[in-house]
Amino acid sequence: MSYVDLHCHLLPGVDDGARSWEDSLAYAKRMRQEGVRDVLVTPHVNRIWALDPLSIPERVAELDDRLRRAGARLRLHAGAEVAHHRVADLATRELKALAVGPADAPWVLLEAPFEGVDDGFLRAACELRARRLGLVIAHPERSPDIATGGLERLRPLLAEGAVLQVNVCSLLGNHGLAAQEAAVRLLRSGLAYVLSSDAHPGTRDHTLALGFHLALAAGASSVQAWRLTQSNPRFLLRHGIPSLRPDLAAQEPAGLTTASQRA
């Protein structure tokens, strides 16, 4: 297995994720043992944690160096979990520092709001698209209205190329029955494009390896579980949003529908 985790709070001391370098190292070693090879480091960029977005690439480089010297080397990628209410505040150079994927098809991890998919979230998503950034929407299953209109509000974004990222901890039931059921529905409907750990070392210690098995338990085939945890997230890192890259359609995993087709 060679898992690719696109949502992980591995950077220490900047948000509610890893609290120390020791926490980061211990969790990195566990990821290596369980087959995780690529990790997108996604500290919160919101109005709670005072983190300079421009500092994230340098912080991730330092983390990479520490892990390498400790013998726990992973392929780290710098990014962020961006709250929608910060989008209007972020300068273009800050967004570029947070963007992931190839230079000609960058995308950001945009946090689905816990208060529901409202007009503010949709405006932020449209602004990111206007700035030529693709969207990976983090844990939509945790939005309380996802089963009562929230998903319908997301469909225009999906039709434009956005994809959905579901959390392992949601499939575990750690965020309640409603989020767990929503996560399973997104998997079974084919709307979930990737699974990620959303790990917070010290409090949420599961790795993406568990997600593979939870996807199977939720009714996914072994091929779909592989796509959710390995081939699809790897495609996003290397090539960007599939439906926004028609030139690379032949390289997308066989049998995979695009976001616009699923919407």
N, C-alpha and C positions, 0 to 999 in steps of 0.2 A: 504494500500500500504506500501511496505517496500523497497524503492529504494536503489540501491547500485551504488555509483558514483565512477568510477575508474580513474577520471582525474579532479583534482580540485586544484587550486592554493590558498589554504586556509592558508598556513603558512605566517605570516606577515613579511614584511620588508626584504625579501630575493630575490625577483624577481619582475616582473610586476604584481603580484597578489595582495593579501591583503596588504595594506600599514601599517596597525596598528593592535594592538590587538583588538581595538574597531571594525574595519572592519571585522575581523575574527569572533568575537562574534556575531555581527549583522547578518552576513550571516549564521552562524551555527544555530542561532535561527530560521531563515527563513527555512533552510533545515528541521529542526525538524517539523516545522509547516506544511510543504508540503510533509512529509512522507519519507524523506531521512533518512536512519538509519546507513548505512556504507559508509565511505568516505576514499578513498585512497588519501592521501595528496601528491601531485606531483609537488614540486618546480622544476624549470628548472635547469638542470645540463648541461650547455653549456659553450661557451667561452665568453658570454656576462656578466653573473652574477657570481661574485666571491663567490661561495658557496662551502664549504667543504662537499663532499658527506657523510663523516663519521659523520658529525654533525646532519644530518637529523633525525635519529631515536630519538636522545635526544631532538631536537627541537619539534618534533611531540609529544613526551611525555609531554613536558611542555605545549604545546597547549591543549592537552587532559586534563591536570590537571586544566588549567584555564577555559576551557569550563565546566568541571564537577562542579567546585566551583561556576560558574555563572548560573548553572541550565540549560545548553544547551548541555548536554552530547550527543555525537555521538560515534559510534564505529570507531575510527580513525586507519588507517593503514599507515605505513610509506613507501614511495616510491619516485619516481622522474620521471620527463619527460626528458629522456636522449636524447641529440642530437647526431646524428650519428658521428659527427666529434670529440666527446669526448671519444668514446668507446675505441680507442687504447690507450688513456692516463690513463684509469682507471685501478687501481690495482684490483686483485681478491677480496681483502677484501672490497674495495669500492663498487664493483658490488654487493657483498653479502649484503652490507648495504642498497642497493637500490632495491634488488630483493623482489618480492612479491610472496605469495602463500606458499605451504608446502615446507618443507626442501628438499624433494625428487623430487620436480617438480617446482622449482622457475622460475619466468619470470620477464621481465622488460618491462616498457612502453617506446618504442623507437619512437621518434618523426619523422614522415614523413617530409622530407625536403621541404621547400617552393620553392626551386629552381628546384625541380623535382626529380624523382626516378633515381638517377645516380649511377655510379659504386661505388662511395665512400659509399653511403648508403648501397648498397648490400654487400660490403666488411665488413662493420660494423655489419650488420645483421648476416653474416656468422661467424664472429669472436665471437659474442655472443652465437651463437649456438654451436660453437666449445668449448666454456667455459661452456657448458651444461645449458644454459639459454634459456627458451622459450621466444617468442616475442608476445607482443601485440602492434600493430602498430597504433600510435595515428594519428588521423585525416588525413587519406590518401586522402580524398576528397579535401583537401586544397593544394595538390601538383598540380601545373598547368598542368602537363602532364598526369594526371591520366586517362583522356579519350582518350589520343593519344599515348598510349604505356606504360605509367607508370604502369597501372594495370597488363599488361602482364608481366612486369619485376618483379612484386611482386608475380606472381603465383607460381614460384618454392618455395618461402618462405611459401606460404599458403599450398602447398602440403607437406611441411615438418612440418606443425603444427602451423605456425603463424596465428593469428587472427587479424581482423581489428576492430578498435574503431572509431566510427563516432561521431562528435560533435553536440550537440544541437544547438549551434550558427550557424553551417553550414545549418542545416535544417531551421533555422529562416531566412536565407538569409543574415546574417550579414557579411559574407565574400565574397559576390558577387553571381551573378547568376550561374556562372560556378561551384563553390563549392557547392551551393545548389542543382543543378541538379545532380552533381556527388554523393552527399550524398543520394539523393532519389534513384538513380540507385543502389547504394550499398545495400540499404535497400531492394528494390524490388527484387534484384537478389539473396538475401540471403547471400551475402558475408559479410555484416556487422554483427559482432558477438555481439558487445555491443554498446550502446549509453552512452555517458558521457557528463557532463556539460562543461568541460574545463573552469569552472568558474574562473573569476578574480574579487573577491569581490571589489566593487567600480566602476568597468567598465563593467564587464559582470556579471550581477546579477541574471540571470535566474538559476533555479535549474533543476535537472534531471526530476522532476515532469512534467515540460513543455515538455520534450523530449518524454514522454509517449504519450501525446496528438498530438505532431507533427508527431510521427511515424504513428499514426492512420490516420492523415491527408495526409500522404505520401502514403497511401495504405496498411499499415500493418494491419493485423488482431489484435484483442485485445490480443490474445495468443502470437503472435509474439512481440507485443509491451511490454508485460510482460516479455518475455524472454530477450529482448534487455536491459531492464532497471532493471530487478530484478534477474531472475533465472540464466542467463548466467554470469553476473558479479559476482554473489555470488559463482558460480561454480569455476570461476577463482581464487577467493580468497581462497577457501577451498581446491581445488584439483589441480589447475594448468590448463595447456592447455589440452583440451579434447582429441585430437587425439594423444597426447603424454602419455595419461594415459589409455591404453586399459583395465587395471585392474579395472577401475572405469566406464567403458562405460555404465553399467546398471544404474548408478546414474545420468547420464547426462539427462537433461530434455527430456521427451518423444517427439519423432518426430523431434528432432534437428539433423541436419546433421553436420558432423565434417568438419573442415577446409579443410582437404584433399579431402573429398567427394565433397565439393563445388568448389574446385579449378579445 
